[in-house]
């Protein structure tokens, strides 16, 4: 199970060489919180070790959403990835500012 303070790496996607990673193997960050998704499922907020750039978008935070129904935040899983240049707020979906969706089938893995 993931908790605030755990470190995770995020990698992969639909393609063998995911464009969102730009030839990097993965990105690494720390779990800084959970926020509610529109369907009442927790989203995971990650603060990256360094700013990350995807195309014209950049940010230091990722919002991860579990990809499949009935999944839980275990030590590893498949997620969608949203890149944010702001600290995501725990507000209802329709009131929350959203970042750029960069991947819909990445893998997260707890490292500590």
Buried (B, 14 or more C-beta within 10 A) or exposed (E): EBEEEBBBBBBBBEEEEBEBBEEEEBBBBBBBBBBBBEEEBBBBBBEBEEEBEBEEBEBBBBBBBBBEEEEEBEEEBBBBBBBBEEEBEEEEEEEBEEBBBBBEBBBBBBEE
